[in-house]
Every structure is written in structure tokens, then in C-alpha cells.
């Protein structure tokens, strides 16, 4: 995107904040949302530390506005479940990949053997 278009959109969005009531504005403009946006920006730029900003921003937002007594052990629990889910997905993907690749290699070997027999 052209930088002039981007900054034009930023100015338009910021000018629209004037029409948003203040009690709604406190949920949109705060340091937690800024941390989430920085995390998303870093993730878009393919930097791994974006997950850190995103996670901390979401945790702080939830503890401040949604669930004030959120225990800290919930964060590693959710993180562990997410990592475990990614590991399971990786195993399933590898099995599907090898399932299809084994068929192709067997078929290729059979075709090579048939071609060699035909030459004889």
C-alpha cells in the first residue's frame, strides 16, 4: 500500500474518534490495545517477538476490562494447550504427507520396473 494512502486512512480514522462516546473510547484507546497492535504489526512483518507483545497486550486487556481476577496460571495453561495443539496438527500433517508420498513412490517403482521389462 502506498504510504500516502496509509497515512490518509490513519488521519481519517483518528478524526472519526471524535464521534465515538467516551465510555466506548476507553475500550479502544489504551495501552493494552497499543501493545496488541504492535504485536500484530510485528507478526505481519514475520518477527517472532510479536507473539510476546500480542500475548501480554491481550492478557492485560482481559484482566483490566473483561475478567479482573484472572489468575496468572491461566496464561501458561492456554499457551501449553496451544503448543500441544500445534504439535498434534504437525503430526497429523506429516502422516497425511507420508501417506500420499508412499503411494506415489510405489507407483513410480512399478512403472520403472514395467518399463525395464518392456525394453527387454
C-alpha positions, -999 to 999 in steps of 0.1 A, spaced: 0 0 0 12 35 -8 24 54 23 2 84 14 -29 62 13 -20 46 46 -14 79 64 -46 93 48 -65 64 63 -49 69 97 -59 105 97 -95 97 87 -98 70 113 -84 93 140 -108 121 130 -137 97 134 -128 91 171 -145 125 178 -179 109 172 -173 79 195 -187 83 230 -161 85 258 -173 54 276 -167 33 245 -134 52 237 -118 39 269 -120 3 255 -105 13 222 -77 38 230 -55 24 258 -20 10 262 -33 -26 260 -47 -21 226 -15 -4 215 5 -34 227 -18 -57 207 -15 -36 176 23 -35 180 22 -73 183 1 -77 152 24 -53 133 55 -74 142 36 -106 133 28 -92 99 64 -83 95 72 -120 103 90 -112 136 87 -138 163 86 -113 192 53 -101 180 37 -130 199 51 -116 231 36 -82 226 3 -97 215 1 -121 244 9 -95 270 -15 -70 255 -43 -95 253 -37 -106 289 -36 -70 302 -67 -61 283 -86 -91 296 -75 -86 332 -84 -49 331 -118 -49 312 -132 -84 310 -121 -106 339 -104 -86 366 -95 -116 389 -79 -136 361 -53 -159 378 -18 -159 362 -17 -197 358 -44 -195 331 -18 -180 307 7 -209 307 -22 -233 306 -36 -218 274 -2 -214 259 6 -251 267 -27 -262 251 -19 -241 220 15 -256 216 2 -291 222 -25 -285 195 2 -273 171 22 -304 178 -7 -327 171 -15 -308 139 21 -312 128 20 -350 134 -13 -353 115 1 -333 86 32 -355 84 11 -387 84 -10 -374 56 20 -363 36 38 -396 40 5 -415 32 3 -398 -2 41 -399 -9 44 -436 -3 17 -444 -29 35 -422 -54 69 -438 -48 54 -473 -51 37 -465 -83 68 -450 -97 89 -480 -89 63 -503 -105 63 -481 -136 101 -482 -138 101 -520 -135 74 -523 -162 93 -500 -185 125 -520 -180 107 -553 -187 92 -538 -219 127 -528 -231 140 -564 -227 
